[in-house]
Amino acid sequence: MAIINTQQFPRATARNDQDLPPGYNDTNDSQRYITYSLVIPVYRAFPIFVALLLVIGVVIGFTSTYFAGASVGVFDAKVINSGDTAWVLTASALVLLMTPAVGWFYAGMVTSKNVIGVIKQTLLILAVVSIQWVLIGYSLVFGKDVNGIIGGLNFFALSGVGYAPSAYAPTIPQTAFMIFQAMGAIIAPALIIGSIVERMRFRTVIAHWVVGDGGWLHNMGALDFAGGTFVHAAAGFSGLAAAIVVGKRGGFKVGQAIVSHNIPLVLLGAGVLWFGWLGFNGGSALAASPLAVNAFVVTNTAGAAGALVWMILSWAENKKPSALATAIGAVCGLIAITPASGYVGPVAAIAIGLIAGVVTYMALHIRSKHFHIDDTLDVWAAHGIGGVTGLILAGVFAEKVINVGGNNGLLFGNPGQLGIQILTASVTLGYAFIATYILLKFLAPLGLRVSRRQEEEGLDLAIHGEEGYQLATNNAPKVEDRITQLEEEVAALRDQAAKQESELENAMRSPRGPIFPGQQTYVPGMSALRPIDSQVDQATFEPSRQTQKRPAIKRIGLMS
């Protein structure tokens, strides 16, 4: 029962309209009604859900006998390199840390009333994709090829994925290879949420094309060392499609950026992302090898170059170096080096970081100033454009001497590689955008977009029933009560001021003004005033002079 906040969802526990709070009305809020219709069964059928989940757990437990030993298999222990295995598992843990880091990075940029929703979505993605990857995702990417488009189901539920190495990583267990690839699959959808935060409820094909054995882009010779296509470029253009389908936030204006509510949280997220990225790219070597070292070095170098570029450009544009821009620039540099990290050297990494930094900064500038698309946290500019830039530049700076499994790029006598990289980028962004747009258009009637009321209230309270920050005590008055109190006080002051103004006006117009509090003499009314050159006795103008004899003093003005 703790899953429902009855204050936020009063209809969830109401048996009829008489049980609703006084004045409650949701008849004009169809989206809120949809929310209630989904919440009521969960709340009232809590025991049924408990029993149902237990039954599912028992059934899955019995089916495990069908897969008995499938996670072990026959293998030769001598071919397993313990150092390589340790490095890949360590890298997997580093990449796993990137998913909550994305949540922190995004959460600091949004308004304070949507913090929990952003972080919660990243953790939910981690849970859902982890299960999906074990059951079917890994098989669809790395299973037996089907016409160069997608993998088969021969690895369903990791059947046949065990201790024995695979052709992809001959010195580590295939399960180690599987879990490392799972971490990349998890972070890809987590990146997309930055395009639709504050207004929306909650890789496989492209990955097989590029890295799967038999994938048509893989067979063509596309270079993507660590997933710049299916993780970053695809996520960026999928995010753009999602932003278009879901629509703009209330009050969105072209050129008006969202105000980051917690920049230190953004910096923390960027720092942890940078840390995890070293494992993301270095682990893609799938061995504790010189290639892993190269990927490690160039990743750090490109991230640093991107950070410096964004800081300098923000300084030149706004006259002050921005910490937020520095953090975003570092992430853009890391994104751009991802596809090239196993094929280029440190100097080329600096060039990639610099070029990608400028390109992504200008993409963000153009999007914010001229596009009527509410890509809230600019996932398209950072991940989409950054990923495509890095993918293309890999075809320029790649060196076969660094990775014998790759090819030389344009600068090393192989201009054809640049064409392959451009084709790969074009196919990736086109498929990601179109497929996401069609899918979300199909799902839109089910309630992707929250109501305007929920958007204004913030998704933390409206959807999740929780607050990211509780800065007041429980005994403190509610904000709405305090606002009402202040409005009443202002109205009372206005009435009092109007009454005093009326009394003063009447006093000034009466022949003899009233006695003001604390005075023992009358204040003359407006009718007692005479022009300064009047022949009327001066005593009429200043009655107090009848009893006081003072030397005549020449004065200038009305009161002379």
GIJOJO-V436183 format. One record per residue. N is the residue number from 0. PSI is psi in whole degrees, 0 to 359 (999 if undefined). Layout:
BEGIN
<<N PSI> <N PSI>>
END
This chain:
BEGIN
<<0 343> <1 352> <2 351> <3 131> <4 104> <5 339> <6 326> <7 333> <8 68> <9 331> <10 344> <11 331> <12 358> <13 130> <14 332> <15 182> <16 336> <17 339> <18 353> <19 155> <20 152> <21 134> <22 2> <23 135> <24 119> <25 19> <26 334> <27 11> <28 83> <29 325> <30 322> <31 325> <32 321> <33 319> <34 314> <35 318> <36 333> <37 330> <38 322> <39 311> <40 322> <41 318> <42 312> <43 340> <44 29> <45 312> <46 325> <47 319> <48 322> <49 311> <50 319> <51 316> <52 324> <53 319> <54 316> <55 318> <56 318> <57 316> <58 314> <59 323> <60 318> <61 325> <62 343> <63 338> <64 332> <65 328> <66 17> <67 127> <68 355> <69 333> <70 2> <71 293> <72 178> <73 130> <74 162> <75 113> <76 337> <77 335> <78 350> <79 123> <80 114> <81 325> <82 316> <83 317> <84 316> <85 318> <86 317> <87 320> <88 321> <89 316> <90 323> <91 318> <92 322> <93 318> <94 323> <95 321> <96 338> <97 332> <98 306> <99 331> <100 323> <101 319> <102 315> <103 317> <104 313> <105 319> <106 324> <107 337> <108 337> <109 177> <110 158> <111 341> <112 3> <113 18> <114 310> <115 319> <116 320> <117 310> <118 321> <119 322> <120 321> <121 320> <122 324> <123 320> <124 318> <125 316> <126 312> <127 313> <128 328> <129 315> <130 316> <131 322> <132 319> <133 317> <134 311> <135 333> <136 312> <137 320> <138 322> <139 335> <140 312> <141 7> <142 181> <143 130> <144 141> <145 97> <146 28> <147 7> <148 315> <149 160> <150 160> <151 191> <152 22> <153 343> <154 25> <155 132> <156 32> <157 26> <158 124> <159 0> <160 106> <161 215> <162 335> <163 139> <164 162> <165 172> <166 337> <167 326> <168 91> <169 355> <170 5> <171 157> <172 148> <173 332> <174 325> <175 318> <176 318> <177 314> <178 328> <179 316> <180 330> <181 322> <182 321> <183 323> <184 329> <185 317> <186 336> <187 306> <188 335> <189 330> <190 329> <191 330> <192 339> <193 341> <194 339> <195 21> <196 155> <197 0> <198 0> <199 142> <200 182> <201 999> <202 359> <203 310> <204 311> <205 322> <206 319> <207 321> <208 319> <209 316> <210 347> <211 143> <212 114> <213 351> <214 140> <215 325> <216 327> <217 316> <218 332> <219 339> <220 22> <221 139> <222 115> <223 99> <224 320> <225 17> <226 30> <227 333> <228 296> <229 348> <230 304> <231 303> <232 314> <233 318> <234 320> <235 316> <236 334> <237 320> <238 323> <239 316> <240 319> <241 320> <242 323> <243 315> <244 314> <245 327> <246 177> <247 156> <248 157> <249 132> <250 7> <251 136> <252 140> <253 131> <254 353> <255 108> <256 153> <257 140> <258 121> <259 128> <260 343> <261 84> <262 322> <263 326> <264 324> <265 315> <266 321> <267 313> <268 318> <269 320> <270 318> <271 324> <272 315> <273 316> <274 312> <275 331> <276 331> <277 323> <278 327> <279 310> <280 317> <281 324> <282 341> <283 348> <284 341> <285 24> <286 154> <287 78> <288 171> <289 328> <290 322> <291 321> <292 316> <293 314> <294 321> <295 312> <296 312> <297 331> <298 311> <299 321> <300 314> <301 322> <302 318> <303 318> <304 317> <305 320> <306 316> <307 320> <308 312> <309 322> <310 315> <311 316> <312 320> <313 325> <314 315> <315 325> <316 319> <317 4> <318 4> <319 138> <320 124> <321 129> <322 322> <323 316> <324 322> <325 317> <326 315> <327 321> <328 321> <329 316> <330 320> <331 320> <332 321> <333 322> <334 313> <335 326> <336 346> <337 307> <338 338> <339 356> <340 336> <341 9> <342 350> <343 162> <344 178> <345 319> <346 318> <347 327> <348 322> <349 316> <350 316> <351 316> <352 319> <353 310> <354 313> <355 325> <356 314> <357 315> <358 314> <359 323> <360 316> <361 325> <362 317> <363 318> <364 314> <365 317> <366 315> <367 331> <368 333> <369 338> <370 137> <371 46> <372 128> <373 74> <374 89> <375 306> <376 20> <377 50> <378 325> <379 313> <380 315> <381 302> <382 317> <383 300> <384 321> <385 317> <386 318> <387 319> <388 313> <389 323> <390 318> <391 318> <392 338> <393 327> <394 353> <395 316> <396 358> <397 142> <398 124> <399 334> <400 334> <401 320> <402 108> <403 344> <404 357> <405 206> <406 163> <407 154> <408 192> <409 316> <410 349> <411 30> <412 16> <413 75> <414 336> <415 332> <416 325> <417 320> <418 320> <419 319> <420 321> <421 318> <422 315> <423 316> <424 318> <425 314> <426 318> <427 308> <428 324> <429 312> <430 314> <431 316> <432 310> <433 314> <434 317> <435 318> <436 313> <437 316> <438 314> <439 328> <440 323> <441 323> <442 346> <443 318> <444 343> <445 354> <446 51> <447 323> <448 135> <449 167> <450 164> <451 322> <452 316> <453 323> <454 318> <455 324> <456 331> <457 137> <458 339> <459 313> <460 316> <461 322> <462 315> <463 345> <464 26> <465 163> <466 140> <467 327> <468 130> <469 90> <470 348> <471 159> <472 166> <473 335> <474 354> <475 145> <476 151> <477 155> <478 317> <479 325> <480 320> <481 322> <482 316> <483 317> <484 316> <485 322> <486 320> <487 320> <488 319> <489 319> <490 319> <491 319> <492 323> <493 317> <494 317> <495 318> <496 320> <497 321> <498 316> <499 322> <500 320> <501 317> <502 318> <503 320> <504 318> <505 321> <506 320> <507 336> <508 350> <509 153> <510 318> <511 112> <512 160> <513 163> <514 122> <515 153> <516 135> <517 358> <518 152> <519 5> <520 157> <521 145> <522 127> <523 146> <524 179> <525 326> <526 343> <527 346> <528 139> <529 157> <530 154> <531 333> <532 17> <533 152> <534 356> <535 147> <536 140> <537 337> <538 333> <539 325> <540 320> <541 88> <542 329> <543 340> <544 350> <545 330> <546 356> <547 127> <548 113> <549 156> <550 142> <551 128> <552 126> <553 123> <554 157> <555 127> <556 185> <557 324> <558 21> <559 999>>
END
